[in-house]
């Protein structure tokens, strides 16, 4: 046997059966040890081909000729099954080689081509499926509310767990630099996608807390998210125009105003609803009409200062009591709080849109890459 590393056939002591027509039959049981080139490009869904070549180095075809009885060799039914490899077919080929040293002589050989298929069940259940589940956990983080505070640390934990898992299973991957295995491509793509999910989480947090810094969303970003991305993802953004009566509500801006007026009424029997009571005894002798009183009582706090200055006479402006200044401060605070609440609700909806967009995009990329990479062995045969 060519490329045999252990043992010699001439050391086997068995009898040879000789027939009267000159046919010799020698049945010598022997265990051959040889080497085969392994291509791990499709690991763990690979198929390998190993050749066993039998011939003579000394005798040419005129002295020793070899014949093949069949083209395919059967696999013994009582052979012990291997847990990692499965023999699919065994082909028998006869080759006649002419060497440069002896151009007039032909040297025959019989070659057994053994086709092996790797059993991938172990690698699928212990390498592929756990890595698949860990990667999906990172995409599940987009369902966690932004207010949770542990969302960023959750994605980082998933990334670290995938890295530790890759270190544990590195021993199961064949250490070679001839080609990158399929499972190596799958692990690398999963880590990259989880890292992109971490970056997407940071972008979502930036959008959500943008109302705390500056004036919230820019006009271009607002138009792109609410009028381009949201309809594409079938998200309802009606809450942006009614932020005080929806689940995106931050708080009631008049709560602290009511508390302030109740306290003022207890201390001095004054409130924003009886502010006109002190003006009944004015020096000019004019009595305010019921229309003016209703205007002062029902006027919105957001435009209280401007409307009061436009509807009251000059004498009243000059004699305005200190409570009016306090009401102007309250009106300004209410206006600022309303704008702050509007920006917060808008940023919260924008963050939800960004979460949904990144989740759909990353899940699609993950499944597409997983299907393509894991089907590369079968695609190469086409």
Helices and strands as residue ranges (DSSP letters): G 9-11, E 16-18, E 24-26, E 47-55, E 85-97, E 107-118, H 121-123, I 124-128, H 129-140, G 141-143, G 146-148, H 151-169, G 170-172, H 182-208, G 209-212, H 219-224, I 225-229, H 230-233, G 238-240, H 255-268, G 275-281, H 290-298, G 301-303, H 304-311, H 314-318, H 322-374, H 376-380
